[in-house]
Amino acid sequence: MTWWLDFLAWIACVVYSTIPSFWFLIHPRPEYWRSRRRSPYLLLLPAWWLMWVVIGIVTVGWRHVRLYSTTWTWIPAGLLFASGFWLYLRSSKTFSAQQLGGLPEVLGGEKRQALVTSGIRAHVRHPVYLAHFCEMLAWSIGTGLIVSYALTAFALVTGAVMIGMEERELEKRFGTAYTEYRARVPAIIPKIRAKG
């Protein structure tokens, strides 16, 4: 495998693995971020970039260690990349760029957002997080790098905690409508329904 694919896999997994940690800064205290006069992203984005640096430093020594090395693993990896890309596209059809970027969670004075339960979100509540997982797993399977698998596992654990925090915040924001939505639509793994 070429060094640049390994490097790209490592960097992609470093960035993806810190997404739940980024949201840990927001979900416990969304009111705090909404109450700030200046954009919260002036603090949040540098904090996220610092997470990249820390995770990069912690994992740099492992970025060449492999579980295996074979080219056929890029076939399932390609399917996972395509699935993640498809999920991103479907997610953006019913969510604005501001919603995808989390602006309603952190900016005060925004008009109340409607709960979106149509499109891909009629099948899975958090399709963007599922897409992130598909992309990380694709890099892991394709390269066979231990660091990619470890960062994917880290993202799964922290992501599960973060989704719980986000769910509480969404229930607080949308009330019974969100509780009913949560009861009928799975969080991450979509239900496969047979037509008939």
N, C-alpha and C positions, 0 to 999 in steps of 0.2 A: 504494500500500500504506500502511496506517496505521502511524504511528510506533510504536505499542505492539507491533505484531507484529514490527517490526524490532528493537525493544528486547528483546523476549522471545526472539527468535532469537539475538541476540548474547549475552544472559545464559546461555541454555541451552547454547550452544556453548562459552562460556567454562568453564562447570562441567563439561560432558562432556569437553572437551579436556584437563582436568587429571586425569581419573581414572587414566590410565596413570602419570602422574607421582606421584600419591598412592601407587600400588602400588610404584613404584620405591623408596619409603622402606621398604617392608616386605619384599619378596621377596629382596633380597640377604642379609638377616640376620634371618630369622624367629625364630631361637633367641634373639637379643638381645631382641626384643619380648616373647617368651614368658617370659623370665627376670625381667622387671620386676615389682616388687611391686604397683605401681599400674597402672591400666588404661593401656595404650599410647595409647589414643584421646585421653587428656588432652593428649598431644603431637601425635599424628598429625592429629587434626581441625583444630586451629588452623594447623598447617603447610599443610593442604589449603586452608583458607580464605585463607591468605596467597597461595597459588598463584592463587586466583581473582582476588585484588586485583592481583597482578603482571600476569597475562594481561589483565585488564580494562584496566589502565593502558596496556599495550603496544598494545592493539587499539582503544582508544576512538576514536581519530582516524579509523578506517576503518569505523566501524559504520554509516555511511549510504551508503557507496560500493557501487554495484550493477553487476553484469555485465549485467543485464536487468531489466525490470519488466513483468510480465504476470500476469494472474490465472489463466490456464489451468495454470500450473505447480503450483498447489495440488492438482490432481488426482493427479499422481504423488506429490506430497508427502503427501497424505492416505493413499495406499496404503502409503507407507513408515512413516508414523505408526502405522497400523493393524498393520502387520507387526511393528514394534518392540513395540507394546503386547501383541500376541499372544505374542511371544517372552518378554516379561517374565512374562506369566501362565503360560505353559508351564514356564518356568524355576522359578517358585515352587512348582510342584506337586511337584517331587522334591527341592527344596532348602529348608531352613528359613531363616527370616529371619536367624538367626545365621550360617549358611553364606553367604548372599547378602551379608551385611555384612562377611565376612572374619574373623569372630571365631576360628575354628579356627586361622587363620594367626598370630594375634598373642597369644592368651590362653594362658598356661600352665595346666597342671592340668586342661585340658579332656579329656574322654574321647576316645579315638581315633575319628576320623570314618571312616565307610565311604566307599569310592569309589562315587559315584553315576554309573551308566552307563545308566539307564533313562529313559523319557520322551523329552523333547526332546534329552537328552544322548546318546541312542542314535544321533542324526543329526548332531549338532554338539557339539564339546567345550566351546565357550565361547559359549553362546547369549546370555548377558547382554551380552557385548561386542558381539556381532552386533546385539543390540537397540539398544545405545548408538549404533552406527554408523548404523543405520536412522533413528534419531531425529535425529542430526546432519545426515545427508544430506537428510532431509525438510525441516528448517529451511533448509538451503542452497538446495535446489531451489525451495522455495516462495517464499522472499524474493529470491533472486538476489544476496544480499549477498556481496561478496568476502570479508569477514571470516569469515563462516560457512564458506565453502569452505576458506579458509586454516586455520581451526581444525580442520575435519574432516580435512584433510591432515596437520596436526600430530598429531592424535589417532591417525591411521592409522600414522604412522611410529613414534611413541612406544609405541603399542599393540602393534605387532609385536615390538618389543624387550621390552616388559613381558610379553607372552605367552610368549616364549622363557624368560624368568626364572621365570615361574610354572610352566611345564612342567617345568623342572629341579627346582623345589621339590616339585611333585606326584610326580614320579618318585622323589625321595628319600623322600617320605612313604609312597607306596603301592607302590613297587618294580615288580616284573614285571607286576602287575595293571594299573598305569598304562601301562607300555610297550606291552602288548598292546592296551589300549584306544586309545592314540594311533595304533597301526598300523592300526586298522580304522575309526576315526571321524575325519573331518576337523575341523580346529581351528575355522574360522570359516564357510567356505562349505559348506553341507550338500550331500551328494550327492543327486541326484534319482534315485530308483529307480523304475523302471517296474514296476507290479504285473503278474504274469502267470505 
